[in-house]
Amino acid sequence: MELVKEMANAFVMLIRVGVVLRVVYCFIRMGVSEDESAMFKKRLKNSVMFYVLAESIWGIKDLVLGYYS
């Protein structure tokens, strides 16, 4: 069971790092190209929405497991 918890924590950390890298990439590309700025703003918004959704799901899972354990 401990291995599963470690893998889940590693997965969450991977999501967090991936979103941060994606946000940084989008900011850099927005600064480089004014023509593609709107496209990268949309991608940035989608990345942030994904992060919020992923963290919300993770929090709900913890609440449910805590309640039924």
N, C-alpha and C positions, 0 to 999 in steps of 0.2 A: 504494500500500500504506500509505503514511503517513496518508492520509485515513481509511482504515478503522480504523487504530489510534486516531486522534483521536476518531472517532465511538464506538468501543467504550469508550474512557476517559470520554467524555461520558455515555454510557449508564450506566456504573457509578456515576459521580458523581450522576446523576439518581436512581438507585435508592437510594443512601445518603441523599441529601437528602430524598427522599420518605418513607423509613422514619423518619427523625428527626422530620419534621413530623407523621407519623401517630402516633408515640409521644407527642409533646407534646400533640397534639389529644386523644388518649385519656386522658392524665393530667388534662388540664383538664376534660374531660367527666366523669371519675370524681369529681373534686372538687366539681363543681357539682351532680350528681344522684346521690344515694345509691341511688335505685331502679334506675337503669341501670348501677350500678357493676359488677355481674357481667358484663354484656354487654360493657362496654368493657375489662374485664380479659381476656376471651376475645379480643377484637379486638387488644389489646396483645400478647398471647401469639402470636397468628397473625402479627402484623407482625414480631416478633422472629424467629420461625421462618422467615419468608420471607427476612429479611435473612441469616440464617445459611446457608440453602440457596443463596441467590444468590451469596454470597461463596465458598461451598464449590465451586460449579460454576465460578466464575471462576478459583479457584485450580487446580482440576483441569485446566481448559483451558490455563492457563499451563504447568503441568507437562507436559502432553502435547505442546504445541507446542515447548517447550524440549527435550524428549527427542527428538523427531523432526526437529528443525531442525539 
